[in-house]
Amino acid sequence: MSTFEIIGGQPLKGELTPQGAKNEALQILCATLLTDEKVTIHNIPNILDVNKLIELLSDLGVQVSQESKNSYTFKAENVDLEYLNSPEFVKKGSSLRGSIMIIGPLLARFGKGYIPRPGGDKIGRRRLDTHFIGFQKLGAVFNFNQGENFYRVEAKKLKGTYMLLDEASVTGTANIIMAAVLAEGTTTIYNAACEPYIQQLCRMLISMGAKITGVGSNLLEIEGVQKLGGCEHKILPDMIEIGSFIGLAAMTKSEIIIKDVAYKELGMIPDAFKRLGIKMELRGDDIFIPKQENYEIDTFIDGSILTVADAPWPGLTPDLLSVFLVVATQAKGSVLIHQKMFESRLFFTDKLIDMGAQIILCDPHRATVIGLNQENQLRPTTMVSPDIRAGVALLIAALSAEGKSTIHNIDQIDRGYENIDLRLNAIGANIKRIVN
């Protein structure tokens, strides 16, 4: 378990280029299983979760070749389905949340898909019902061995159907889309997730020969085809990392330019930060954030306290609420952070309270933050990163606190952020990585 030692309290200045989107990459990589032809993917982030999935695909028999720093080719010509029954697969598959999305492609192309109960962040319940109900509606037989914690779906032939998803699950929608593109007939998915990750997956599949309409909406229609071909695809910049950099600039009173952000794909993220009082300027496709000594939280029209809450796209992504909470600790004014999706994601607030933040954890889903208006800086302390997003939020807090802070279990941060220490050090941060 590695550690970051951070000397905080210094403003940063310079340019940051966001990595490829983690959540898109996990879907796109799984989609390479849908064809026996070569697929080239660019802008793949070099992070633990993505690298684990690439390794898992290689173990399954996919030919993987790294063409350049962030570009790979994949050819799933000789997939070894027997590997799915191996102890090694149980170990590797259960360590990675994104492994769940290999089931849809395997089921569609080979008639069977197995996966151990996947791991990931400990942020609350993350049920998989949407995935398997969708597969069953397409005609698959589902079996869950509770003793082994192992999921199996099998089908001689998937058949298109109408389905109304019980929740707009991003990974569930992705998995069902990948199963439906090779199903016989037409599949209609209502209440589908429509995040940019899903839109990108659909565009990639269309370029491979899939027939999908309604992309960008919550009503998708998929006409199954017999076979998909190869393609070339570029992953979007990571909106979560972009939001993290915006929050970093505000907390550390820094002047930062975030390059090539694909602004139109950020949804309401910039506006949500603006409501916290953070100034920014769009320059081409770059975001310029000037140095601010103070920033003031907006209120609702009637003067009541602002609420920042997550919601399905185009609402605010839940992955950024940890950053919004940290940024609010140094704002002028108060805000209610409402994390609707996961009931354990706000539990990291006790670490911020130890640093001097004024936060009332109302319940597992809501926290009220009383901003310190940069008058009382957070105190340095020793912390443990509980998950990816809380980990980077704590890193931002540590960079704003004058003195030495320590963050343990930074493997959690490495799961979602590529070389974050090196990239921030290049613009003036003082982060030392200690490998234990």
Secondary structure as GFF3:
##gff-version 3
##sequence-region A 1 436
A	DSSP	beta_strand	3	8	.	.	.	ID=ss1
A	DSSP	beta_strand	13	16	.	.	.	ID=ss2
A	DSSP	alpha_helix	22	31	.	.	.	ID=ss3
A	DSSP	three_ten_helix	32	34	.	.	.	ID=ss4
A	DSSP	beta_strand	38	42	.	.	.	ID=ss5
A	DSSP	alpha_helix	48	59	.	.	.	ID=ss6
A	DSSP	beta_strand	63	68	.	.	.	ID=ss7
A	DSSP	beta_strand	71	75	.	.	.	ID=ss8
A	DSSP	three_ten_helix	81	85	.	.	.	ID=ss9
A	DSSP	alpha_helix	87	94	.	.	.	ID=ss10
A	DSSP	three_ten_helix	97	102	.	.	.	ID=ss11
A	DSSP	alpha_helix	103	110	.	.	.	ID=ss12
A	DSSP	beta_strand	112	116	.	.	.	ID=ss13
A	DSSP	alpha_helix	129	137	.	.	.	ID=ss14
A	DSSP	beta_strand	141	145	.	.	.	ID=ss15
A	DSSP	beta_strand	150	154	.	.	.	ID=ss16
A	DSSP	beta_strand	162	164	.	.	.	ID=ss17
A	DSSP	alpha_helix	170	180	.	.	.	ID=ss18
A	DSSP	beta_strand	186	190	.	.	.	ID=ss19
A	DSSP	alpha_helix	196	207	.	.	.	ID=ss20
A	DSSP	beta_strand	211	213	.	.	.	ID=ss21
A	DSSP	beta_strand	219	223	.	.	.	ID=ss22
A	DSSP	beta_strand	231	234	.	.	.	ID=ss23
A	DSSP	alpha_helix	239	251	.	.	.	ID=ss24
A	DSSP	beta_strand	255	258	.	.	.	ID=ss25
A	DSSP	three_ten_helix	263	265	.	.	.	ID=ss26
A	DSSP	alpha_helix	269	275	.	.	.	ID=ss27
A	DSSP	beta_strand	281	283	.	.	.	ID=ss28
A	DSSP	beta_strand	286	289	.	.	.	ID=ss29
A	DSSP	beta_strand	306	309	.	.	.	ID=ss30
A	DSSP	three_ten_helix	318	320	.	.	.	ID=ss31
A	DSSP	alpha_helix	321	328	.	.	.	ID=ss32
A	DSSP	beta_strand	334	338	.	.	.	ID=ss33
A	DSSP	three_ten_helix	345	348	.	.	.	ID=ss34
A	DSSP	alpha_helix	349	354	.	.	.	ID=ss35
A	DSSP	beta_strand	358	363	.	.	.	ID=ss36
A	DSSP	beta_strand	366	370	.	.	.	ID=ss37
A	DSSP	beta_strand	382	384	.	.	.	ID=ss38
A	DSSP	alpha_helix	388	400	.	.	.	ID=ss39
A	DSSP	beta_strand	403	408	.	.	.	ID=ss40
A	DSSP	alpha_helix	411	414	.	.	.	ID=ss41
A	DSSP	alpha_helix	420	425	.	.	.	ID=ss42
A	DSSP	beta_strand	431	434	.	.	.	ID=ss43
###
